[in-house]
Amino acid sequence: EVQLVESGGGLVQAGGSLRLSCAASGFRFDDYAIGWFRQAPGKEREWEGVSSIRSTYSTTAYSDSVKGRFTISSDSAKNTVYLQMNNLKPEDTAVYYCAAEFGGIGQLFSGFYDYWGQGTQVTVSS
């Protein structure tokens, strides 16, 4: 059974940091790109992800809104992808989802992703 489990969300003040984790199981981790997406309160989930990684190709991608503040990394031994979020802003408040794309190179379009986690809440207070 494919599972993606996010953790690490919480409440933080503007300017603070959080590190999200996405633990993957049930599929060959090295064959997939892992992306992070978010859904702000009262809005649809954004079609463009905030970041993605394909560890076997050492490729990463970031949306303009998080570039320079967020860093994605992966640990293949643990089948886990991390999203380090620094200098958080109130507009980063959202449920953050990780997703897996078979054969992906690390791109941000949500439509190509095959499996999704349940999400973790990130709240940034001003």
N, C-alpha and C positions, 0 to 999 in steps of 0.2 A: 504493500500500500504506500503510495506516494504521500509524504507529509512534509510540509514546510511550517515551521513553528517560529513565530517571531517573539522576541522578548526584549526588555530593556527600556520600554517606554515609561513615561512618567510625567510629573509636573516639574517644570524648571522655570526660573526667571529669565527674562530676556538677557542675552549675552552669555548664558550658561551653555553647558554641554551635556549630551547624552550619547551613549553608544548602544545602538540596536544590534541584535543578533538574529540571524535566520538559520535555524538548524534544519538541514535537509536529510531525508531518509526515503528509502524505497525506490531510488533510481541511481544511476551511475552519475555521480556528482560531476565528474570531469567532462561529461558529454553535454553539459547544460551551462548556459549563461544564467546568472541570477540578477534580478533587478529589484529595485525598491520603488514603490509607487505610494501615493498618498491621496487621501480623501478628506478634504476640509469639512468642518461642520456645515450641514445644510447644502452641500454641493455634491455633484457627481464625482466619482473617482477620476482623477486627471488621466487623460490618455497618454500623456508624456510622463515617463518616470523621472525620478529625481537622480537616480544613478543605477549603473549596471556594471557587471564584471563577468568576464570569461577568463577564469584563472589559467586555463591551459594555454591561452593565447596571450596572457598578460595584457588584456585590453580592458579599458574602463571607459565609462562615459558619464557625464554629468549634465544636468540641465543648467541653464544660465542662472536660474534662481538660487542654486546652491553651490555653484562653482566657487572654489576658494574657501568654502566653509565646511563642506561635507567631504569625507574621505571614505571610499569603499575599499574593503580588503577581504581576502578569503583565506581560510585554513582548510586545505583539502584533506588533511589528516583527520579533521573533526567534521568534515562536510558542513562547514558553517561559513556564512558570509556576515561581515560586520559593516555597519554604517556608523562612522564616527561623525557626530554632528556638533559643530562648534559655532559659537556666536549665534545662537538660536534667536529667532525673531518671532513675535506673536503670529505672523503670517505663516510660520512653519507648523502651527497647530493643526493636527490632522491625525487620522488613523493611518498608520504606515503599514503597508503590505509588502511582503516579498513574494516574488514569483520566479518560476523557472521556465526557460525557453530551450527546448531541445536544439542542439546545434547552433545556438545563437552566438554571435560574436561580441555581444555586449552592446545592445542598442536599447533605445528608450521607448519604443512604441509598444503600448500594452497589448495590442491585438495579436502580437506574435507569441505571447507567453502562454504556456500550456497548463501550468499548475500554479495555484495561489494558496497563500496562507490565510489565516483568520484575522491577522492584523494586530497591531499594538498601538495604544493611544499615546500620542505625544501632545502635551499641552504646555505652551509657552506663555507665561504671564508677563504683562508689561510693567 
